Amino acid sequence: MAVFNNSQRINFLIKEQFLVRDLKALFKKFPIDHCIISNVKRSEPRYIKYLRKHTKLYFLNSKLPLPIENRYGTPKTLGNDRLAAVIGAYAQFPKKNNLVIDMGTCVKFDFIDKNGVYHGGNIAPGVNMRLEAMHHFTAALPSIKKKKVKSLLGNSTNEAVNNGAVWGVVLEIESFIRRLKKEKGAINVILTGGDAAFFGEIVNSKIFVDSYILQTGLNKILEHQKNIY
């Protein structure tokens, strides 16, 4: 949950579950008048009821007007997180090509061009998913947690599994950036998501790490609604 004063983020909170009392405390602290929700699950009715009563409430979906042009072929299936992230990137770097790489459960690549046109992207397994898959689908490979890589070559089975997963993600990112630059020209690359800082130290390319790009995008969409209505 993020609170913005126009385009400036002034508060940020992460919790596994938000309760009405959390919102009441937030509303006592800030004069909030507009709100947008991005969620892949059904929201708690009491939570929604409170927001409807105290704000002008919007839900991010395929029907909501956007401050960019969306050329995704199946907009109803496009994840809200992907859409908000590219809008946040374009808000941060307007009139420039932007590639957002979300380092979460999956690695999501999303591209928006310098004219504010979103062209789509790719989805690949994240590092933890790769580690779990190698253990699950083989008889002998161990279950391990990701660690920083020491070299290109693993010197034990644990290191080999870890290196394969970590370097696999890194080399995929680096190769994708190179290929996309050949096709589109200069590009800003923004890493976000839970593993962004971990991979930001390893990827051999000029990148920005921004953990709040999605919230910035949601705020930009919310500002667009206020300008329309």
Secondary structure as the mmCIF struct_conf table of DSSP 4:
data_model
#
loop_
_struct_conf.conf_type_id
_struct_conf.id
_struct_conf.beg_label_comp_id
_struct_conf.beg_label_asym_id
_struct_conf.beg_label_seq_id
_struct_conf.end_label_comp_id
_struct_conf.end_label_asym_id
_struct_conf.end_label_seq_id
STRN STRN1 ALA A 2 ASN A 5
TURN_TY1_P TURN_TY1_P1 ASN A 6 SER A 7
STRN STRN2 GLN A 8 PHE A 12
BEND BEND1 GLU A 16 GLN A 17
HELX_RH_AL_P HELX_RH_AL_P1 VAL A 20 LYS A 29
BEND BEND2 PHE A 30 PHE A 30
STRN STRN3 HIS A 34 ILE A 37
BEND BEND3 VAL A 40 LYS A 41
HELX_LH_PP_P HELX_LH_PP_P1 ARG A 42 GLU A 44
HELX_RH_AL_P HELX_RH_AL_P2 PRO A 45 HIS A 54
BEND BEND4 THR A 55 THR A 55
STRN STRN4 LYS A 56 PHE A 59
BEND BEND5 ASN A 61 ASN A 61
TURN_TY1_P TURN_TY1_P2 SER A 62 LYS A 63
BEND BEND6 LEU A 64 LEU A 64
BEND BEND7 PRO A 67 ILE A 68
STRN STRN5 GLU A 69 ASN A 70
BEND BEND8 GLY A 73 GLY A 73
HELX_RH_3T_P HELX_RH_3T_P1 PRO A 75 THR A 77
BEND BEND9 LEU A 78 LEU A 78
HELX_RH_AL_P HELX_RH_AL_P3 ASN A 80 GLN A 92
BEND BEND10 PHE A 93 PHE A 93
TURN_TY1_P TURN_TY1_P3 PRO A 94 LYS A 95
BEND BEND11 LYS A 96 LYS A 96
STRN STRN6 ASN A 98 MET A 103
BEND BEND12 GLY A 104 THR A 105
STRN STRN7 CYS A 106 ILE A 112
TURN_TY1_P TURN_TY1_P4 LYS A 114 ASN A 115
BEND BEND13 GLY A 116 GLY A 116
STRN STRN8 VAL A 117 PRO A 125
HELX_RH_AL_P HELX_RH_AL_P4 VAL A 127 HIS A 136
TURN_TY1_P TURN_TY1_P5 PHE A 137 PHE A 137
BEND BEND14 THR A 138 ALA A 140
HELX_LH_PP_P HELX_LH_PP_P2 LEU A 141 SER A 143
BEND BEND15 SER A 151 LEU A 153
BEND BEND16 ASN A 155 SER A 156
HELX_RH_AL_P HELX_RH_AL_P5 THR A 157 LYS A 184
BEND BEND17 ALA A 186 ALA A 186
STRN STRN9 ASN A 188 THR A 192
BEND BEND18 GLY A 193 GLY A 193
TURN_TY1_P TURN_TY1_P6 GLY A 194 ASP A 195
HELX_RH_AL_P HELX_RH_AL_P6 ALA A 196 GLY A 200
TURN_TY1_P TURN_TY1_P7 GLU A 201 ILE A 202
BEND BEND19 SER A 205 SER A 205
STRN STRN10 PHE A 208 VAL A 209
TURN_TY1_P TURN_TY1_P8 SER A 211 TYR A 212
HELX_RH_AL_P HELX_RH_AL_P7 ILE A 213 ILE A 228
#
